[in-house]
Amino acid sequence: MVNKVLRQIQTESGGNEKAVQGNIGDVNNASGDLAKGLMQVISATFNAYKFPGHSNPFNGYDSLLAGLNYAKHTYGNDLSFLGQGHGYANGGLITQHQIAEIGEGNQPEMI
């Protein structure tokens, strides 16, 4: 699992615990709550899944705890999807003008 988590971190933040969405090529979400930290979670998600005493989204350990806690609650305890890259590479609602990477990994993708 460690290698999968490390691969996921690389796709999310490039290993930069101070990364903020937009600085790493991500697209803003409709709420304006930018993803941040090692695991690139928005503030609302971070706050919902953080552990007591670990409330700094820019601390790599705190981000890892909240991000993995969120993933387990959302996708299941086995976390088998980790290491596959971004979880949002299958399109979505576009609400503002932007430059976007489409068809990552030469995979078909409808926008």
DSSP file (Angstrom, degrees, kcal/mol; ACC not computed):
  #  RESIDUE AA STRUCTURE BP1 BP2  ACC     N-H-->O    O-->H-N    N-H-->O    O-->H-N    TCO  KAPPA ALPHA  PHI   PSI    X-CA   Y-CA   Z-CA
    1    1 A M     >        0   0    0      0, 0.0     4,-2.8     0, 0.0     5,-0.2   0.000 360.0 360.0 360.0 -30.7    0.0    0.0    0.0
    2    2 A V  H  >  +     0   0    0      1,-0.2     4,-2.6     2,-0.2     5,-0.2   0.928 360.0  47.5 -58.9 -45.6    2.9    2.4    0.7
    3    3 A N  H  > S+     0   0    0      1,-0.2     4,-2.3     2,-0.2    -1,-0.2   0.882 111.8  50.8 -64.1 -37.4    3.9    2.5   -3.0
    4    4 A K  H  > S+     0   0    0      2,-0.2     4,-2.3     1,-0.2    79,-0.3   0.925 111.2  47.9 -64.1 -44.1    0.3    3.0   -4.1
    5    5 A V  H  X S+     0   0    0     -4,-2.8     4,-2.6     1,-0.2    -2,-0.2   0.917 111.7  50.5 -63.0 -42.9   -0.1    5.9   -1.6
    6    6 A L  H  X S+     0   0    0     -4,-2.6     4,-2.1    -5,-0.2    -1,-0.2   0.893 110.3  49.4 -63.6 -39.8    3.2    7.4   -2.8
    7    7 A R  H  X S+     0   0    0     -4,-2.3     4,-1.7     2,-0.2    -1,-0.2   0.905 111.6  49.6 -64.2 -40.7    2.0    7.2   -6.5
    8    8 A Q  H  X S+     0   0    0     -4,-2.3     4,-2.0     1,-0.2    -2,-0.2   0.923 109.1  51.3 -64.8 -43.7   -1.3    8.8   -5.5
    9    9 A I  H  X>S+     0   0    0     -4,-2.6     4,-2.9     1,-0.2     5,-1.2   0.911 106.9  55.2 -57.8 -42.7    0.5   11.7   -3.7
   10   10 A Q  H  X5S+     0   0    0     -4,-2.1     4,-0.5     4,-0.2    -1,-0.2   0.888 111.2  43.7 -60.0 -39.8    2.7   12.2   -6.8
   11   11 A T  H  <5S+     0   0    0     -4,-1.7    -1,-0.2     2,-0.1    -2,-0.2   0.799 118.8  44.3 -76.0 -27.5   -0.4   12.7   -9.0
   12   12 A E  H  <5S-     0   0    0     -4,-2.0    -2,-0.2    -5,-0.2    -3,-0.2   0.948 139.3  -7.3 -81.7 -51.9   -2.2   14.9   -6.5
   13   13 A S  H ><5S-     0   0    0     -4,-2.9     3,-1.3    25,-0.3    -3,-0.2   0.404  83.4-116.0-129.3  -1.7    0.5   17.3   -5.3
   14   14 A G  T 3<<S-     0   0    0     -5,-1.2    -4,-0.2    -4,-0.5     3,-0.1   0.700  78.0 -62.1  66.9  17.0    3.8   16.2   -6.7
   15   15 A G  T 3  S+     0   0    0     -6,-0.9     2,-0.8    23,-0.3    -1,-0.2   0.558 103.7 134.4  84.5   9.0    4.9   15.5   -3.2
   16   16 A N    X   -     0   0    0     -3,-1.3     3,-1.8    -7,-0.2    -1,-0.2  -0.822  40.2-166.1 -96.4 107.2    4.5   19.2   -2.2
   17   17 A E  T 3  S+     0   0    0     -2,-0.8    21,-0.4     1,-0.3    -1,-0.1   0.629  89.9  54.4 -68.1 -11.8    2.7   19.5    1.1
   18   18 A K  T 3  S+     0   0    0     19,-0.2    -1,-0.3    -5,-0.1    40,-0.1   0.313  80.1 132.2-100.8   6.4    2.1   23.2    0.4
   19   19 A A    <   -     0   0    0     -3,-1.8    18,-2.5    -6,-0.1     2,-0.4  -0.291  37.4-164.8 -62.8 141.3    0.5   22.7   -3.0
   20   20 A V  B >   -A   36   0A   0     16,-0.2     3,-2.8    20,-0.1     4,-0.4  -0.990  34.6 -93.8-126.7 137.6   -2.8   24.6   -3.7
   21   21 A Q  T 3  S+     0   0    0     14,-3.5    13,-0.1    -2,-0.4     7,-0.1  -0.168 115.4  35.3 -48.8 136.4   -5.1   23.7   -6.6
   22   22 A G  T 3  S+     0   0    0      5,-0.0     3,-0.4     6,-0.0    -1,-0.3  -0.122 104.1  74.8 102.6 -35.2   -4.3   25.8   -9.5
   23   23 A N  S <  S+     0   0    0     -3,-2.8    -2,-0.2     1,-0.2    -4,-0.0   0.659 102.8  39.2 -79.1 -16.4   -0.6   25.7   -8.7
   24   24 A I  S    S-     0   0    0     -4,-0.4    -1,-0.2   -12,-0.1    -3,-0.1   0.162 125.6 -91.0-121.5  17.4   -0.4   22.1  -10.0
   25   25 A G  S    S+     0   0    0     -3,-0.4    76,-0.3     1,-0.3    -4,-0.1   0.508  79.1 138.7  91.0   3.9   -2.7   22.2  -13.0
   26   26 A D        -     0   0    0     -6,-0.1     2,-0.4   -14,-0.1    -1,-0.3  -0.325  52.1-116.1 -77.3 167.1   -5.9   21.3  -11.3
   27   27 A V        -     0   0    0     -2,-0.1    -1,-0.1    71,-0.1    -6,-0.1  -0.849  29.8-106.0-106.3 138.5   -9.2   23.0  -12.1
   28   28 A N        -     0   0    0     -2,-0.4     2,-0.2     1,-0.1    68,-0.1  -0.307  33.5-128.1 -60.1 142.0  -11.2   25.0   -9.6
   29   29 A N    >   -     0   0    0      4,-0.1     3,-1.4     1,-0.1    -1,-0.1  -0.498  27.8-102.2 -86.7 166.2  -14.3   23.4   -8.3
   30   30 A A  T 3  S+     0   0    0      1,-0.3    -1,-0.1    -2,-0.2    -2,-0.1   0.770 118.3  57.2 -61.3 -28.5  -17.6   25.2   -8.4
   31   31 A S  T 3  S-     0   0    0      2,-0.1    -1,-0.3     1,-0.1     3,-0.1   0.688 102.3-127.8 -78.4 -17.3  -17.5   26.1   -4.7
   32   32 A G    <   +     0   0    0     -3,-1.4     2,-1.2     1,-0.2    -2,-0.1   0.454  66.5 135.2  80.9   0.2  -14.2   28.0   -4.9
   33   33 A D        -     0   0    0      9,-0.0    -1,-0.2    -5,-0.0    -2,-0.1  -0.705  50.8-145.2 -82.6  95.8  -12.9   25.8   -2.0
   34   34 A L        -     0   0    0     -2,-1.2     9,-0.4    -3,-0.1     2,-0.1  -0.332  10.6-114.4 -70.9 141.7   -9.5   25.0   -3.5
   35   35 A A        +     0   0    0      7,-0.2   -14,-3.5     5,-0.1     2,-0.3  -0.451  45.0 176.7 -68.4 146.0   -7.8   21.6   -2.9
   36   36 A K  B   > +AB  20  41A   0      5,-1.7     5,-1.6   -16,-0.2   -16,-0.2  -0.975  23.3  30.1-151.3 161.2   -4.7   21.9   -0.9
   37   37 A G  T > 5S-     0   0    0    -18,-2.5     3,-0.9    -2,-0.3   -19,-0.2  -0.146  98.6 -44.1  84.8-177.6   -1.9   20.0    0.8
   38   38 A L  T 3 5S+     0   0    0     19,-0.4   -25,-0.3   -21,-0.4   -23,-0.3   0.855 140.2  36.4 -56.3 -42.7   -0.2   16.7    0.1
   39   39 A M  T 3 5S-     0   0    0     -3,-0.2    -1,-0.3    18,-0.2    -2,-0.2   0.409 104.3-128.4 -96.8   0.8   -3.4   14.8   -0.7
   40   40 A Q  T < 5 +     0   0    0     -3,-0.9     2,-0.4     1,-0.2    -3,-0.2   0.944  47.7 158.4  52.3  61.4   -5.2   17.7   -2.4
   41   41 A V  B   < -B   36   0A   0     -5,-1.6    -5,-1.7    16,-0.1    -1,-0.2  -0.887  42.3-113.3-110.6 147.1   -8.5   17.8   -0.4
   42   42 A I     >  -     0   0    0     -2,-0.4     4,-2.9    -7,-0.2     5,-0.2  -0.339  33.4-105.7 -72.4 161.4  -10.7   20.8   -0.2
   43   43 A S  H  > S+     0   0    0     -9,-0.4     4,-3.0     1,-0.2     5,-0.2   0.884 119.0  54.1 -56.8 -42.7  -11.1   22.5    3.2
   44   44 A A  H  > S+     0   0    0      1,-0.2     4,-1.6     2,-0.2    -1,-0.2   0.911 113.0  42.8 -61.4 -42.0  -14.6   21.1    3.8
   45   45 A T  H  > S+     0   0    0     -3,-0.2     4,-1.8     2,-0.2    -2,-0.2   0.925 113.7  51.6 -69.1 -44.7  -13.4   17.6    3.2
   46   46 A F  H  X S+     0   0    0     -4,-2.9     4,-1.5     1,-0.2     3,-0.4   0.943 111.4  47.3 -56.1 -49.3  -10.3   18.0    5.2
   47   47 A N  H  < S+     0   0    0     -4,-3.0    -1,-0.2     1,-0.2    -2,-0.2   0.831 111.9  50.6 -64.5 -32.5  -12.3   19.4    8.2
   48   48 A A  H  < S+     0   0    0     -4,-1.6    -1,-0.2    -5,-0.2    -2,-0.2   0.794 122.9  29.3 -74.2 -27.9  -14.8   16.6    8.0
   49   49 A Y  H  < S+     0   0    0     -4,-1.8    -2,-0.2    -3,-0.4    -1,-0.2   0.362  89.1 117.6-118.2   3.7  -12.1   13.8    7.9
   50   50 A K     <  -     0   0    0     -4,-1.5     5,-0.1    -5,-0.2    13,-0.1  -0.267  62.4-118.9 -68.9 161.4   -9.2   15.2    9.9
   51   51 A F    >   -     0   0    0      3,-0.5     3,-2.3    11,-0.2    15,-0.1  -0.749  39.3 -85.7 -98.9 149.2   -8.0   13.6   13.1
   52   52 A P  T 3  S+     0   0    0      0, 0.0    -1,-0.1     0, 0.0     3,-0.0  -0.269 118.0  17.6 -53.1 133.9   -8.1   15.4   16.5
   53   53 A G  T 3  S+     0   0    0      1,-0.1     2,-0.3    -3,-0.0     3,-0.1   0.466 107.7  90.0  82.1   1.8   -4.8   17.3   16.9
   54   54 A H    <   +     0   0    0     -3,-2.3    -3,-0.5     1,-0.1    12,-0.1  -0.640  41.8 135.3-128.8  72.7   -4.1   17.2   13.1
   55   55 A S        +     0   0    0     -2,-0.3    -1,-0.1    -5,-0.1     3,-0.1   0.144  35.3 100.4-113.2  18.8   -5.8   20.3   11.8
   56   56 A N    >   -     0   0    0      1,-0.1     3,-2.1    -3,-0.1     7,-0.3  -0.886  49.1-166.5-108.3 106.3   -3.2   21.7    9.4
   57   57 A P  T 3  S+     0   0    0      0, 0.0   -19,-0.4     0, 0.0   -18,-0.2   0.697  89.8  58.1 -64.5 -16.4   -3.9   20.9    5.7
   58   58 A F  T 3  S+     0   0    0    -21,-0.2     2,-0.6   -40,-0.1   -21,-0.1   0.346  83.9  93.0 -95.7   6.0   -0.4   22.0    4.8
   59   59 A N  S <> S-     0   0    0     -3,-2.1     4,-2.8     1,-0.1     5,-0.3  -0.896  75.6-141.6 -94.6 123.5    1.2   19.5    7.2
   60   60 A G  H  > S+     0   0    0     -2,-0.6     4,-2.4     1,-0.2     5,-0.2   0.866  99.0  47.7 -55.4 -42.0    1.9   16.4    5.1
   61   61 A Y  H  > S+     0   0    0      2,-0.2     4,-2.5     1,-0.2    -1,-0.2   0.923 112.9  48.1 -66.7 -44.1    1.0   14.0    7.9
   62   62 A D  H  > S+     0   0    0      1,-0.2     4,-2.3    -6,-0.2     5,-0.2   0.913 113.6  48.1 -62.2 -42.8   -2.2   15.8    8.7
   63   63 A S  H  X S+     0   0    0     -4,-2.8     4,-2.9    -7,-0.3     5,-0.2   0.899 110.9  50.8 -64.3 -41.7   -3.1   15.9    5.0
   64   64 A L  H  X S+     0   0    0     -4,-2.4     4,-2.5    -5,-0.3     5,-0.3   0.921 110.6  49.0 -62.8 -44.9   -2.3   12.2    4.6
   65   65 A L  H  X S+     0   0    0     -4,-2.5     4,-2.1     2,-0.2    -2,-0.2   0.947 116.4  41.4 -60.2 -49.7   -4.5   11.2    7.6
   66   66 A A  H  X S+     0   0    0     -4,-2.3     4,-2.7     2,-0.2    -2,-0.2   0.917 115.4  50.6 -66.7 -43.4   -7.5   13.2    6.4
   67   67 A G  H  X S+     0   0    0     -4,-2.9     4,-2.4    -5,-0.2    -2,-0.2   0.912 114.0  43.0 -62.9 -44.0   -7.1   12.2    2.8
   68   68 A L  H  X S+     0   0    0     -4,-2.5     4,-2.5    -5,-0.2    -1,-0.2   0.864 112.9  53.2 -70.9 -35.2   -6.9    8.5    3.6
   69   69 A N  H  X S+     0   0    0     -4,-2.1     4,-2.0    -5,-0.3    -2,-0.2   0.927 111.4  46.6 -63.5 -44.4   -9.7    8.7    6.1
   70   70 A Y  H  X S+     0   0    0     -4,-2.7     4,-2.1     2,-0.2     5,-0.2   0.940 112.2  50.4 -60.1 -47.9  -11.9   10.4    3.4
   71   71 A A  H  X>S+     0   0    0     -4,-2.4     4,-3.4     1,-0.2     5,-0.6   0.898 109.7  50.1 -60.4 -42.6  -10.9    7.8    0.8
   72   72 A K  H  X5S+     0   0    0     -4,-2.5     4,-1.3     1,-0.2    -1,-0.2   0.908 113.9  45.2 -63.0 -41.6  -11.7    4.9    3.1
   73   73 A H  H  <5S+     0   0    0     -4,-2.0    -1,-0.2    -5,-0.2    -2,-0.2   0.799 122.4  37.1 -72.1 -27.8  -15.1    6.3    3.9
   74   74 A T  H  <5S+     0   0    0     -4,-2.1    -2,-0.2    -5,-0.2    -3,-0.2   0.869 132.4  20.0 -91.2 -41.3  -15.9    7.1    0.3
   75   75 A Y  H  <5S-     0   0    0     -4,-3.4    -3,-0.2     1,-0.3     5,-0.2   0.497 113.1 -92.5-113.8  -7.3  -14.4    4.2   -1.6
   76   76 A G    ><< -     0   0    0     -4,-1.3     3,-1.1    -5,-0.6    -1,-0.3  -0.203  39.3 -77.1 109.8 157.9  -14.0    1.4    1.0
   77   77 A N  T 3  S+     0   0    0      1,-0.2    -1,-0.1     2,-0.1    -5,-0.1   0.733 117.4  65.1 -65.6 -25.9  -11.4    0.1    3.4
   78   78 A D  T 3  S-     0   0    0     -3,-0.2    -1,-0.2    -6,-0.1    -2,-0.1   0.740  80.4-156.4 -75.2 -19.6   -9.3   -1.7    0.9
   79   79 A L    X   +     0   0    0     -3,-1.1     3,-1.6     1,-0.1    -2,-0.1   0.803  33.1 157.0  51.7  33.3   -8.3    1.5   -0.9
   80   80 A S  T 3   +     0   0    0      1,-0.3    -1,-0.1    -5,-0.2    -4,-0.0   0.698  61.9  64.5 -64.6 -19.2   -7.6   -0.6   -4.0
   81   81 A F  T >  S+     0   0    0     -6,-0.1     3,-1.3     2,-0.1    -1,-0.3   0.684  77.1 112.7 -77.4 -17.9   -8.0    2.5   -6.3
   82   82 A L  T <  S+     0   0    0     -3,-1.6   -77,-0.2     1,-0.2   -76,-0.1  -0.172  70.5  32.4 -58.4 148.4   -5.0    4.3   -4.8
   83   83 A G  T 3  S+     0   0    0    -79,-0.3    -1,-0.2   -78,-0.2     3,-0.1   0.447  88.8 103.2  86.1   1.1   -2.0    4.7   -7.1
   84   84 A Q  S <  S-     0   0    0     -3,-1.3     2,-0.2     1,-0.4    -2,-0.1   0.481  85.3-118.4 -91.8  -4.5   -4.2    5.1  -10.2
   85   85 A G        +     0   0    0     -4,-0.1    -1,-0.4     2,-0.0    -2,-0.1  -0.625  67.1   6.2 100.3-163.4   -3.9    8.8  -10.4
   86   86 A H    >   -     0   0    0     -2,-0.2     3,-0.6     1,-0.1   -74,-0.0  -0.221  55.5-144.6 -58.4 141.3   -6.5   11.5  -10.1
   87   87 A G  T 3  S+     0   0    0      1,-0.2     3,-0.2     2,-0.1    -1,-0.1   0.499  94.8  58.4 -82.7  -4.7  -10.0   10.3   -9.2
   88   88 A Y  T >   +     0   0    0      1,-0.1     3,-0.6     2,-0.0    -1,-0.2  -0.057  64.2 113.7-117.2  31.9  -11.6   13.0  -11.5
   89   89 A A  T <   +     0   0    0     -3,-0.6    14,-0.2     1,-0.2    15,-0.2   0.186  61.0  78.1 -87.9  18.2  -10.1   12.1  -14.8
   90   90 A N  T 3  S-     0   0    0      1,-0.4    -1,-0.2    -3,-0.2    20,-0.2   0.005 103.3-100.2-116.1  27.8  -13.5   11.0  -16.2
   91   91 A G    <   -     0   0    0     -3,-0.6    -1,-0.4    18,-0.1     2,-0.3  -0.177  43.7-179.0  87.3 179.8  -15.0   14.4  -17.0
   92   92 A G        -     0   0    0     18,-0.2     2,-0.4    19,-0.1    -4,-0.0  -0.970  42.1 -38.4 166.9-173.3  -17.5   16.5  -15.1
   93   93 A L        -     0   0    0     -2,-0.3     2,-0.5     2,-0.0   -63,-0.1  -0.617  47.5-150.6 -79.0 127.3  -19.4   19.8  -15.2
   94   94 A I        +     0   0    0     -2,-0.4     3,-0.1    17,-0.2   -65,-0.1  -0.889  22.5 168.4 -99.6 124.4  -17.4   22.8  -16.6
   95   95 A T        +     0   0    0     -2,-0.5     2,-0.3     1,-0.2    -1,-0.1   0.431  59.2  29.5-117.8  -2.1  -18.5   26.1  -15.0
   96   96 A Q  S    S-     0   0    0    -68,-0.1    -1,-0.2     2,-0.0   -66,-0.0  -0.993  89.9 -83.0-155.1 158.1  -15.8   28.5  -16.1
   97   97 A H        +     0   0    0     -2,-0.3     2,-0.3    -3,-0.1    -2,-0.1  -0.332  63.3 143.8 -60.9 139.7  -13.4   29.2  -18.9
   98   98 A Q        -     0   0    0    -71,-0.0     2,-0.5     2,-0.0   -71,-0.1  -0.988  53.8-110.1-167.1 164.0  -10.2   27.2  -18.4
   99   99 A I        -     0   0    0     -2,-0.3     2,-0.4     2,-0.0    -2,-0.0  -0.949  46.7-175.3-102.2 127.2   -7.4   25.3  -20.1
  100  100 A A        -     0   0    0     -2,-0.5     2,-0.5   -73,-0.0   -74,-0.1  -0.939  30.2-126.0-130.6 146.8   -7.8   21.6  -19.2
  101  101 A E        -     0   0    0     -2,-0.4     2,-0.4   -76,-0.3     3,-0.2  -0.798  37.1-173.0 -85.6 128.1   -6.0   18.4  -19.8
  102  102 A I        +     0   0    0     -2,-0.5     4,-0.1     1,-0.2   -12,-0.1  -0.947  55.6  21.1-127.9 144.5   -8.3   16.0  -21.4
  103  103 A G  S >  S-     0   0    0     -2,-0.4     3,-1.6   -14,-0.2     4,-0.5   0.874  76.7-160.9  71.8  38.2   -8.0   12.3  -22.2
  104  104 A E  G >  S+     0   0    0      1,-0.3     3,-1.1    -3,-0.2    -1,-0.1  -0.193  75.5  16.0 -51.9 139.6   -5.2   11.6  -19.7
  105  105 A G  G 3  S-     0   0    0      1,-0.2    -1,-0.3     2,-0.0    -2,-0.1   0.737 130.3 -74.7  67.0  22.7   -3.3    8.4  -20.5
  106  106 A N  G <  S+     0   0    0     -3,-1.6    -1,-0.2     1,-0.2    -2,-0.2   0.816  93.2 148.0  57.4  32.9   -4.8    8.5  -24.0
  107  107 A Q    <   -     0   0    0     -3,-1.1    -1,-0.2    -4,-0.5     2,-0.0  -0.787  55.5-104.4 -96.9 140.7   -8.1    7.3  -22.6
  108  108 A P        +     0   0    0      0, 0.0     2,-0.3     0, 0.0    -5,-0.1  -0.359  45.5 176.7 -61.2 141.1  -11.4    8.4  -24.2
  109  109 A E        -     0   0    0     -6,-0.1     2,-0.4    -7,-0.0   -18,-0.1  -0.945  21.2-150.9-152.4 127.6  -13.1   11.1  -22.2
  110  110 A M              0   0    0     -2,-0.3   -18,-0.2   -20,-0.2    -7,-0.1  -0.790 360.0 360.0 -95.4 141.1  -16.3   13.1  -22.8
  111  111 A I              0   0    0     -2,-0.4   -17,-0.2   -20,-0.2    -1,-0.1   0.363 360.0 360.0-108.1 360.0  -16.6   16.6  -21.3
